[in-house]
Amino acid sequence: MHMENSYSNSLHDSESTQVLSGGGNTSIAPGTILLEKFRVIELLGEGGMGSVYRVDHLLLEKQFAFKCLNKSQEAADASWKRFQNEAKAAQLLDHPNLLKVFEFGLLEKGQPFFLMELIEGKTLADEIKSLGHLPTERAVSLFIQVAFAIDCAHTQRIVHRDLKPSNIMIVPPKGEYERESVKVVDFGIAKLTGIDEFNQQTLTKTGEIFGSPFYMSPEQCMGLPVDHRSDLYSLGCVMYETLTSAPPFMGETALSTMMKHQGEKQMSLKEASMGGNYPQALELIIELLLQKDPEKRYQSAHQLATDLIALERDMKEGGDSQSITASGKYKATDIRERTIQTKKIEPAQTNGMSNVLKMAAFGALIYGLGVASSSMFFKPTAQPPPPPPSVSTGALPQYWSHIEGRLKVFDFPEYSVGTLILRNNRFKTASGQIKLGMADDVGLMIDDEIDKDPTLLTRFRPDDLVVLDYKGSAGNSSIYSKFKEFTSLRCLNVSGTTFSDKDLAILPHLPNLIFLNLSTCDVDCAQLAKYKEILNLQFLDISHLNAPEHVLKLIPKFKNLQELVLATNAMRDSDLKLIGKSKTIRVLNLANNLITDEGVKHLENMQSLEWLDLSQSHVTAKCVKSLVKLKNLRILEIVPATWPTGDVDAFSAELKKANPKLDIWYRNKLTYDPSVLLPFQWEYIGLPTHNNLSRILPDGEDHFSGSGH
């Protein structure tokens, strides 16, 4: 999460902290070890009933955000039940625009906690405070991502119930060709429909109202039951404030504000901004979101995203705020008519959505989306989406792609079969028709539909994909054999899956493979070393795998190995002798291994080395004598947690004197350099390791339960 104000509405500004005790509202001191695996680095924020810290995971090579209640709770206490809801809700969600949660449980003294991804950025609330309001084009781009994010949650039957600017993070682009993205955070008061029904009824008893008054729906203000459409109203309030600098309703007290939500009509965007110029369709989108009656609002976040995409496309093509109606492609009233016709079927979530999307011109425009989103259509609760067509039925051509002039055209089913990933970190949901340039490199994030039915992979041509990213959520081991058909594949990421020794048989069928991420798989390096194809790799990640020395013995035979990741492999000093023979490795990750200063000596002749990760190892400041000999080193990651006072300053001074261009990072970061894939360039998406903690941490430990540790 971001370092300024993202985790909560207020930061803990005091430098003095105390160790957390069973009672009281105190902070955890930096350096404290929690559950024998988390080292607290700093307090990031405090808000509501919890505090958030930056922590090092001592068993991994990565930092996380660690949120916990400030004091222990009784099992029957409402705040503990809400905390359990937050953890349950977050665990069900997996979307690039939603905060990822990996683990939750109780600390030794009873304080509930959970472990989350650490994201740097700032909240939408901060941005509004800084700028006053966001430009229309930027706001629309961001809210497309927000709409897809909450649609993912709604698909899992989860209602956020507290959407507000401080719960939407803006993550800056990491590279020149990336776009800023968003993360929707804090499912602390989420309502899970259909899960723990008895506990839900008890927790949400009459009179117990959750939410922030400026952004609460009328039904929420009255304490009535809410569904996903309440989130859409709240999102409308957030959009209104983002565009005009103020929420639609502001009373002198919380109660008066809630009464305004129930009985008053908001001013138009133009009126609220004192003459600002907004597209007519955007005015209507806000009007529909802020309808008092849920039946008259948008009936799904996916439908909202579709309209926003169409609006964004017309603003870019028309160039002025009136182009959306002047272009003649559609009129703003089409949005109202489409929403009214949809409302009859949306509450039951039937499969009529695809027909509705074909009305007006909005449906066709969704396939042009170029934002970080891997959404699917709103999944029904009454009946499932139509099953994928069988390859043998002959109802569709054998392959999804064909050539039209200078374009490659994919004709996917109306439902999503995955997420296409393109250069510059762009996404396209693999549904409907998608047109790409002949020269466009295409990757695929495998979705649940393919995971459940791997035969769908045969609908891609052997040369359609150059990057394949598989998380293995369904645990379908039969899928791996299908990968061998993609003879043009350059990058394969199966980290954190059940990919095993027998599945290595696909390697001889992938002659163009240069990137292989096997981290935390079921592969033994003794078996991997038997395949000569790995000698052509430019990137290899074998973190957490057994017997890495079998691969290391082959180091001199690798033709052009650029990056080697060996995090948490129980590596010892003697193993570094083998690595030190490489003349090509530019990026070397040795985090969380049993390495000492003696081992670093074996790396002194690696003049190709540009980035070295020694974090969570046993090295001391004395290793500087070896590091100064690495003349081309540009980045060093090292965590001097146990070094004596003064050693860090002396270490930095000596190293900087010998190598002024060197950046020294005294904390563990993601060690990944896309430039190692020569001559093929792929920025980021689809390549980093999937953090599957259940496959990393010791067997028998209940990582994902609400019980104590």
C-alpha positions in Angstrom: 0.0 0.0 0.0 1.1 3.6 -0.3 3.4 5.1 2.2 1.6 8.3 3.0 -2.1 7.9 3.7 -3.4 4.8 2.0 -4.0 2.4 4.7 -6.1 4.6 6.9 -7.5 8.1 7.2 -4.7 9.2 9.5 -1.1 8.3 10.1 0.7 7.7 13.3 3.0 10.7 13.3 4.8 10.1 16.6 8.2 8.4 16.5 7.7 6.8 19.9 6.0 3.4 19.8 5.3 0.7 22.3 5.0 -3.1 22.0 1.4 -4.2 21.6 -0.1 -5.6 24.7 -3.3 -7.5 25.3 -5.2 -4.3 26.1 -4.9 -0.7 25.2 -4.5 1.1 22.0 -0.7 0.9 21.4 1.5 0.4 18.4 4.0 -2.4 17.7 7.6 -1.3 17.9 9.9 -1.5 14.8 12.1 -4.6 15.0 9.4 -6.7 16.8 9.2 -10.3 15.5 5.6 -11.5 15.1 4.6 -15.2 14.8 8.3 -16.0 14.3 8.1 -14.9 10.7 7.2 -11.2 10.4 9.7 -8.4 11.3 8.0 -5.0 11.8 9.8 -2.3 9.9 7.5 0.7 10.4 4.0 1.9 11.2 2.2 3.0 8.0 -1.1 4.1 9.3 -3.9 3.9 11.9 -7.6 4.1 11.3 -10.9 2.7 12.5 -10.2 -0.4 14.5 -6.8 -1.3 13.0 -3.2 -0.3 12.4 -1.1 -1.2 9.4 2.7 -1.9 9.3 5.4 -2.6 6.8 6.9 -6.0 7.6 9.5 -8.3 6.3 8.4 -11.9 5.8 11.4 -13.8 7.2 10.6 -17.0 5.2 10.2 -15.1 1.9 12.2 -12.5 -0.1 9.4 -9.9 0.0 7.9 -7.2 2.1 4.2 -7.0 2.9 1.6 -4.8 4.7 0.5 -6.2 8.0 -2.9 -5.0 9.4 -4.0 -5.9 12.9 -6.6 -4.8 15.5 -5.1 -2.5 18.2 -6.4 -4.7 21.0 -7.6 -8.3 21.4 -11.3 -9.0 21.0 -13.7 -11.5 22.4 -14.9 -14.1 19.9 -18.5 -12.7 20.1 -17.4 -9.1 19.8 -18.8 -7.3 16.7 -15.5 -5.8 15.7 -13.8 -9.2 15.6 -16.7 -10.5 13.4 -16.3 -7.6 11.1 -12.5 -8.3 10.9 -13.3 -11.9 10.0 -15.6 -10.7 7.3 -12.8 -8.4 5.9 -10.4 -11.3 5.7 -13.0 -13.7 4.2 -14.0 -11.2 1.6 -10.5 -10.2 0.7 -9.4 -13.9 0.3 -12.1 -14.5 -2.3 -11.0 -11.7 -4.5 -8.3 -11.8 -7.2 -8.2 -8.8 -9.5 -5.4 -6.4 -10.5 -7.5 -3.4 -9.2 -8.3 -5.0 -5.8 -5.9 -5.2 -2.9 -4.6 -8.8 -2.5 -4.7 -10.5 0.9 -2.6 -13.6 1.5 -3.1 -14.7 5.1 -5.1 -13.9 8.3 -5.3 -15.2 11.8 -4.6 -14.2 15.4 -1.4 -12.9 17.1 -0.2 -14.6 20.3 -2.2 -12.2 22.5 -5.4 -12.5 20.5 -5.1 -9.5 18.1 -6.6 -10.4 14.7 -4.3 -9.7 11.7 -3.9 -10.2 8.0 -1.1 -10.0 5.5 -1.6 -7.9 2.4 0.3 -6.8 -0.7 2.4 -3.7 -0.2 1.5 -1.0 -2.8 3.0 2.4 -3.2 0.8 5.3 -4.2 -1.7 7.7 -2.7 -5.5 7.8 -2.1 -8.0 9.4 -4.4 -8.9 11.6 -1.3 -5.3 12.9 -1.3 -5.4 13.7 -5.0 -8.7 15.5 -4.7 -7.3 17.5 -1.7 -4.2 18.4 -3.7 -5.8 19.2 -7.1 -9.3 20.3 -6.1 -10.8 18.0 -8.8 -9.5 15.6 -11.5 -9.7 16.3 -15.2 -12.7 14.5 -16.8 -10.5 12.3 -19.0 -8.3 11.1 -16.2 -11.3 10.6 -13.8 -13.1 8.4 -16.4 -10.0 6.3 -17.0 -9.6 5.7 -13.3 -13.3 4.9 -12.7 -13.3 2.3 -15.5 -10.8 0.4 -13.4 -12.8 0.9 -10.2 -16.0 -0.3 -11.9 -14.3 -3.5 -13.1 -12.8 -4.0 -9.6 -16.1 -3.8 -7.7 -17.7 -5.9 -10.5 -15.2 -8.6 -9.6 -16.2 -8.4 -5.9 -19.9 -8.4 -6.8 -19.4 -11.5 -8.9 -18.2 -13.1 -5.7 -21.4 -11.9 -4.0 -19.4 -9.4 -1.9 -20.7 -5.9 -1.3 -18.1 -3.3 -0.1 -20.5 -1.0 1.7 -17.9 1.7 2.4 -16.7 3.0 -1.0 -15.1 6.5 -0.6 -12.1 8.4 -2.0 -9.8 7.2 0.9 -10.5 3.6 -0.1 -9.4 4.1 -3.7 -5.6 4.1 -4.2 -4.0 5.7 -7.3 -0.8 3.7 -8.1 1.6 5.7 -10.3 3.0 4.0 -13.5 6.3 2.2 -13.0 7.6 2.9 -16.4 7.4 5.4 -19.3 4.9 3.3 -21.2 2.6 2.3 -18.3 -0.6 3.9 -17.2 -1.6 4.8 -13.7 -3.8 2.2 -12.1 -6.1 2.0 -9.1 -6.5 -0.4 -6.1 -9.8 -0.6 -4.2 -9.0 -1.3 -0.6 -10.6 -2.0 2.8 -13.3 -4.5 2.8 -13.6 -4.1 6.6 -17.4 -4.0 6.6 -18.1 -6.1 3.6 -21.3 -8.0 3.6 -20.9 -11.6 2.3 -24.3 -12.8 1.1 -24.8 -16.5 1.5 -21.7 -17.1 3.7 -22.0 -17.5 7.5 -25.7 -16.5 7.1 -26.4 -16.8 10.9 -23.4 -14.7 11.8 -24.4 -12.2 9.1 -27.9 -11.8 10.5 -26.5 -11.3 14.0 -23.9 -8.8 12.9 -26.2 -6.7 10.7 -29.0 -6.5 13.2 -31.5 -3.5 12.9 -29.9 -0.2 13.9 -26.3 -1.2 13.2 -25.4 1.0 10.2 -22.0 1.0 8.5 -20.6 3.4 6.0 -19.4 7.0 5.6 -22.3 9.5 5.5 -21.1 11.5 2.5 -21.2 8.3 0.4 -24.0 6.2 1.8 -26.9 5.0 -0.3 -30.4 6.0 0.8 -31.2 2.4 1.8 -28.0 2.2 3.8 -28.9 5.5 5.5 -32.2 3.9 6.6 -30.5 0.8 7.9 -32.2 -1.4 5.3 -30.6 -4.5 3.7 -28.2 -3.5 0.9 -27.0 -5.3 -2.2 -24.4 -4.5 -4.9 -26.4 -1.5 -6.2 -25.7 0.3 -2.9 -22.0 0.3 -3.9 -22.9 1.8 -7.3 -24.6 4.7 -5.5 -21.6 5.2 -3.3 -19.4 5.1 -6.4 -21.6 7.8 -7.9 -20.9 10.0 -4.9 -17.2 9.4 -5.2 -17.2 10.2 -8.9 -19.2 13.3 -8.3 -16.7 14.6 -5.7 -13.8 13.6 -8.0 -15.2 15.8 -10.8 -16.6 18.7 -8.8 -14.4 18.8 -5.6 -17.3 18.1 -3.2 -19.8 15.2 -2.5 -23.3 15.6 -3.9 -24.8 16.0 -0.4 -23.2 17.7 2.6 -25.2 18.5 5.8 -24.2 20.2 9.0 -24.3 16.8 10.8 -24.0 13.2 9.8 -27.8 12.8 10.3 -28.7 15.8 8.1 -26.3 14.4 5.4 -28.1 11.0 5.5 -31.5 12.8 5.3 -30.3 14.6 2.1 -29.4 11.3 0.5 -32.9 10.1 1.1 -34.9 13.1 0.0 -32.9 15.7 -2.0 -31.8 15.7 -5.6 -28.2 16.5 -6.4 -27.1 19.4 -8.6 -25.8 18.6 -12.0 -22.0 18.4 -12.4 -22.1 21.8 -14.3 -24.1 23.5 -11.5 -21.9 22.0 -8.7 -18.7 23.1 -10.5 -20.1 26.6 -11.2 -20.2 26.3 -15.0 -17.8 23.4 -15.7 -18.2 21.7 -19.1 -19.0 18.0 -19.0 -20.3 15.5 -21.6 -24.0 15.1 -21.5 -23.6 11.3 -21.2 -21.4 11.8 -18.1 -24.1 13.9 -16.5 -26.6 11.1 -17.2 -24.2 8.4 -15.9 -23.9 10.2 -12.6 -27.7 10.8 -12.5 -28.3 7.1 -12.9 -25.8 6.1 -10.3 -27.4 8.5 -7.8 -31.0 7.3 -8.2 -32.8 7.0 -4.8 -34.5 3.8 -6.0 -32.0 0.9 -6.5 -34.3 -0.4 -9.3 -33.6 2.8 -11.3 -29.8 2.7 -11.0 -27.3 0.8 -13.0 -27.8 -2.8 -12.2 -24.2 -3.9 -12.5 -20.8 -2.4 -12.3 -19.9 -4.1 -15.5 -22.7 -2.2 -17.3 -21.3 1.1 -15.8 -17.8 0.2 -17.0 -19.2 -0.4 -20.5 -20.7 3.1 -20.6 -17.5 4.7 -19.2 -15.4 2.9 -21.9 -17.7 4.2 -24.6 -17.5 7.7 -23.1 -13.7 7.6 -22.9 -13.5 6.4 -26.5 -15.7 9.2 -27.8 -13.9 11.9 -25.8 -10.6 10.8 -27.3 -12.0 10.7 -30.8 -14.2 13.8 -30.6 -11.7 16.0 -28.7 -14.3 18.1 -27.0 -16.8 17.7 -24.2 -19.8 17.6 -26.5 -18.5 15.0 -28.9 -20.3 12.2 -27.2 -23.6 13.5 -28.6 -22.3 15.4 -31.6 -20.6 12.4 -33.0 -23.9 10.7 -33.8 -22.6 7.3 -32.6 -25.2 7.3 -29.9 -27.1 9.7 -27.7 -27.0 10.0 -23.9 -30.6 8.9 -23.7 -29.5 5.5 -24.9 -27.8 5.0 -21.6 -31.1 5.6 -19.7 -33.1 3.3 -22.0 -30.5 0.6 -21.8 -30.4 0.8 -18.0 -34.2 0.8 -17.8 -34.5 -2.3 -20.0 -31.8 -4.1 -18.0 -33.3 -3.5 -14.6 -36.0 -6.1 -15.1 -33.4 -8.9 -15.4 -30.4 -7.7 -13.4 -31.6 -8.3 -9.8 -32.0 -12.0 -10.7 -28.6 -11.8 -12.6 -29.9 -13.8 -15.6 -27.7 -14.4 -18.6 -29.4 -11.7 -20.7 -26.6 -9.3 -20.2 -24.9 -10.0 -23.5 -28.1 -9.1 -25.4 -28.4 -5.8 -23.5 -24.8 -5.0 -24.3 -25.6 -5.3 -28.0 -28.0 -2.4 -27.7 -26.6 1.0 -28.8 -22.9 1.2 -29.6 -21.5 0.6 -26.2 -21.2 -3.1 -26.3 -18.8 -3.1 -29.3 -16.5 -0.6 -27.7 -15.7 -2.6 -24.6 -13.2 -4.7 -26.5 -11.0 -1.6 -27.0 -10.2 -1.3 -23.3 -6.6 -0.7 -22.6 -6.5 -0.4 -18.8 -5.2 -2.8 -16.2 -8.3 -5.0 -15.8 -9.1 -8.7 -16.1 -12.9 -8.5 -15.6 -15.6 -10.9 -16.7 -19.3 -10.5 -17.2 -21.4 -10.3 -14.0 -21.9 -13.9 -13.0 -25.5 -15.0 -12.4 -26.7 -16.3 -9.1 -29.8 -17.9 -10.5 -28.2 -19.8 -13.3 -24.6 -20.2 -14.6 -23.3 -18.7 -17.8 -23.5 -21.0 -20.9 -20.8 -23.6 -20.9 -17.8 -23.2 -23.3 -18.6 -24.7 -26.7 -17.0 -28.1 -27.3 -14.3 -28.1 -29.8 -15.8 -31.2 -31.4 -19.2 -29.6 -32.0 -18.2 -27.8 -35.1 -20.3 -24.8 -34.0 -17.2 -22.5 -34.2 -14.0 -22.6 -36.3 -11.1 -24.6 -34.9 -9.1 -21.5 -34.1 -10.2 -18.2 -32.5 -7.8 -16.1 -34.6 -7.6 -15.3 -38.3 -5.9 -12.7 -40.5 -7.7 -9.7 -42.0 -5.3 -7.7 -44.1 -2.7 -6.3 -41.6 -4.7 -7.3 -38.6 -5.0 -10.4 -36.5 -8.6 -10.8 -35.4 -9.7 -12.9 -32.4 -13.3 -14.1 -32.3 -13.7 -15.2 -28.7 -17.0 -16.4 -27.1 -19.2 -13.7 -25.4 -17.9 -14.9 -22.0 -14.3 -14.3 -20.8 -11.8 -17.1 -21.4 -8.9 -15.2 -19.9 -7.1 -11.9 -20.2 -4.9 -11.0 -23.1 -1.8 -9.0 -22.1 0.0 -6.8 -24.5 3.1 -4.6 -24.4 3.2 -1.5 -22.4 1.3 -3.4 -19.7 -2.1 -3.3 -21.4 -4.9 -5.7 -20.9 -7.9 -6.9 -22.9 -10.6 -9.3 -21.7 -10.6 -12.3 -24.0 -14.2 -12.1 -25.0 -16.0 -11.0 -28.2 -14.0 -9.7 -31.2 -10.6 -8.2 -30.6 -8.5 -6.8 -33.4 -4.7 -6.4 -33.1 -1.8 -5.5 -35.3 0.0 -8.4 -37.0 3.2 -7.4 -35.2 1.6 -7.2 -31.7 3.0 -9.7 -29.2 0.2 -11.3 -27.3 0.2 -13.0 -23.9 -2.5 -14.8 -22.0 -3.5 -14.9 -18.3 -5.4 -18.1 -18.0 -8.9 -17.7 -16.6 -11.1 -20.1 -14.7 -12.9 -21.1 -17.8 -9.8 -22.5 -19.4 -8.5 -23.8 -16.0 -11.7 -25.9 -15.8 -11.6 -27.0 -19.5 -8.0 -27.0 -20.8 -9.2 -28.1 -24.2 -10.1 -24.5 -24.8 -6.4 -23.8 -25.2 -6.4 -25.7 -28.4 -8.5 -22.9 -29.9 -5.4 -20.7 -29.9 -3.0 -21.2 -32.8 0.5 -22.4 -32.0 1.9 -18.9 -32.9 -0.8 -16.8 -31.2 0.9 -16.5 -27.8 4.4 -15.4 -26.7 3.7 -15.1 -23.0 1.7 -17.6 -20.9 0.8 -16.9 -17.3 -0.9 -19.6 -15.2 -1.8 -19.4 -11.5 -3.3 -22.8 -11.2 -6.3 -21.7 -9.1 -8.4 -24.7 -10.0 -5.4 -27.1 -9.6 -6.1 -28.8 -12.9 -2.8 -30.6 -13.6 -4.0 -31.8 -17.1 -3.6 -28.3 -18.4 0.2 -28.4 -18.5 0.5 -30.8 -21.4 -1.5 -28.3 -23.6 1.3 -25.7 -23.2 3.6 -27.7 -25.5 1.4 -26.7 -28.5 2.5 -23.0 -28.3 5.8 -23.3 -30.3 6.2 -19.6 -30.4 6.1 -19.2 -26.7 8.9 -17.1 -25.2 7.8 -16.7 -21.6 6.2 -19.3 -19.3 5.2 -18.5 -15.7 3.8 -21.4 -13.7 5.1 -20.2 -10.3 3.1 -21.3 -7.3 1.3 -24.2 -9.2 1.4 -28.0 -9.1 3.7 -28.0 -12.2 5.9 -31.1 -11.5 8.8 -33.2 -12.8 6.6 -35.0 -15.3 5.4 -31.7 -16.8 8.9 -30.8 -17.7 8.4 -32.9 -20.8 6.9 -29.9 -22.5 10.2 -28.1 -22.7 11.6 -29.8 -25.8 8.5 -28.6 -27.6 9.1 -24.9 -26.8 12.2 -24.0 -28.9 11.7 -20.3 -28.5 11.4 -20.2 -24.7 13.8 -17.7 -23.0 11.9 -17.0 -19.7 10.9 -19.8 -17.2 9.4 -19.1 -13.7 9.2 -22.3 -11.7 9.2 -20.7 -8.2 7.4 -22.8 -5.6 6.4 -25.5 -8.1 6.7 -29.3 -7.5 9.9 -29.5 -9.6 13.1 -31.1 -8.4 16.2 -29.4 -9.9 17.8 -32.7 -10.4 15.1 -33.5 -13.0 15.1 -30.0 -14.5 18.9 -30.3 -15.1 18.3 -33.2 -17.5 16.6 -31.0 -20.1 19.2 -29.3 -22.3 16.6 -26.8 -23.4 17.1 -24.8 -20.2 20.6 -23.8 -21.5 18.9 -21.4 -23.9 17.1 -19.5 -21.2 17.8 -15.9 -20.5 15.7 -15.8 -17.2 15.3 -18.7 -14.8 13.5 -18.6 -11.4 13.9 -21.8 -9.3 13.2 -20.2 -5.9 12.1 -22.7 -3.2 13.0 -25.7 -5.3 15.0 -28.7 -4.0 18.6 -29.5 -5.1 19.4 -26.3 -7.0 23.1 -27.4 -7.2 22.2 -29.7 -10.1 21.3 -26.6 -12.2 24.1 -24.6 -10.9 26.6 -27.1 -12.1 25.4 -26.2 -15.6 26.1 -22.5 -15.2 29.1 -22.4 -17.6 27.0 -24.1 -20.3 24.2 -21.6 -20.3 24.5 -19.6 -23.6 23.1 -16.3 -22.4 21.6 -16.5 -18.9 20.8 -12.9 -17.9 18.8 -13.3 -14.6 18.9 -16.1 -12.1 16.5 -16.1 -9.1 17.4 -18.5 -6.2 15.5 -17.1 -3.3 14.9 -19.4 -0.3 16.8 -22.4 -1.7 18.9 -23.1 1.4 21.9 -22.0 -0.6 25.3 -22.1 1.1 28.6 -20.5 0.4 29.9 -23.4 -1.6 27.0 -23.1 -4.0 28.1 -19.6 -4.9 31.3 -21.0 -6.3 29.3 -22.5 -9.2 27.4 -19.2 -9.8 30.6 -17.2 -9.8 31.6 -19.0 -13.0 28.9 -17.1 -15.1 30.1 -14.5 -17.6 26.6 -13.4 -18.6 24.4 -13.0 -15.4 23.3 -9.4 -14.9 20.6 -9.9 -12.2 21.2 -12.3 -9.3 18.7 -12.9 -6.5 20.1 -14.8 -3.5 17.6 -13.5 -0.9 16.8 -15.5 2.2 19.7 -18.0 1.9 22.4 -19.2 4.3 25.1 -17.0 2.7 28.0 -15.4 4.5 30.8 -13.0 3.6 32.8 -16.0 2.5 30.2 -16.9 -0.1 30.2 -13.4 -1.5 33.9 -13.7 -2.3 33.0 -16.3 -5.0 31.1 -13.6 -6.9 34.1 -11.2 -7.2 34.8 -12.0 -10.8 31.2 -11.6 -12.1 31.8 -8.3 -14.0 28.6 -8.7 -15.9 26.6 -8.4 -12.6 24.4 -5.2 -12.4 21.9 -6.1 -9.7 22.5 -8.3 -6.6 20.0 -9.2 -3.9 21.6 -10.4 -0.7 18.6 -9.5 1.6 17.7 -11.8 4.5 21.1 -13.5 4.3 23.9 -13.8 6.9 26.3 -11.3 5.4 27.9 -8.5 7.4 29.4 -5.2 6.5 32.7 -7.0 5.9 31.4 -8.2 2.5 32.1 -4.8 1.2 35.7 -6.0 0.4 34.2 -8.3 -2.2 31.4 -6.0 -3.4 33.8 -3.1 -4.4 35.3 -5.4 -7.0 32.0 -5.6 -8.9 32.6 -2.5 -11.0 29.4 -2.7 -13.0 27.1 -3.3 -10.1 24.2 -0.7 -10.1 21.7 -2.0 -7.6 22.4 -3.8 -4.3 19.7 -5.1 -2.0 20.8 -5.8 1.6 19.1 -5.8 4.9 21.5 -5.0 7.8 19.0 -5.8 10.5 21.6 -7.3 12.9 24.6 -5.1 12.0 26.2 -3.2 14.9 25.5 0.6 15.1 27.7 2.5 12.7 28.4 -0.4 10.3 25.8 0.7 7.8 27.3 4.2 7.4 30.8 2.8 7.0 29.6 0.2 4.6 27.8 2.8 2.4 30.7 5.2 2.4 33.3 2.6 1.3 31.0 1.1 -1.4 29.9 4.5 -2.8 33.5 5.6 -3.0 34.5 2.7 -5.1 31.2 2.7 -7.1 29.5 6.1 -7.2 26.8 5.0 -9.5 25.6 2.2 -7.2 22.1 2.4 -5.6 22.0 0.6 -2.2 18.6 -0.5 -1.0 18.5 -1.4 2.6 15.2 -3.3 2.3 14.0 -6.1 0.0 12.2 -5.1 -3.2 10.9 -7.0 -6.2 14.1 -8.0 -8.0 13.1 -8.1 -11.6 14.6 -6.4 -14.7 12.6 -6.8 -17.9 15.6 -5.7 -20.0 17.2 -9.1 -19.5 14.9 -10.6 -22.1 17.0 -9.9 -25.2 16.1 -9.2 -27.9 12.5 -9.8 -26.8 11.1 -7.0 -24.6 8.1 -7.5 -22.3 7.6 -5.0 -19.6 6.1 -6.8 -16.6 2.6 -8.2 -16.6 2.4 -12.0 -16.5 6.0 -12.6 -15.4 6.5 -12.0 -11.7 6.1 -14.8 -9.2 2.6 -15.7 -7.9 2.8 -15.5 -4.1 1.1 -18.7 -3.1 1.9 -18.8 0.6 0.1 -22.1 1.2 2.8 -23.7 -1.0 5.7 -22.0 0.6 5.2 -22.1 4.4 5.7 -25.2 6.5 3.2 -28.0 6.1 0.5 -28.3 8.8 0.3 -24.6 9.6 -3.2 -23.2 9.3 -2.4 -20.1 7.3 -5.9 -19.2 6.2 -8.1 -19.8 9.2 -9.3 -17.6 11.9 -7.7 -19.7 14.6 -4.7 -18.7 16.6 -1.1 -19.6 15.6 
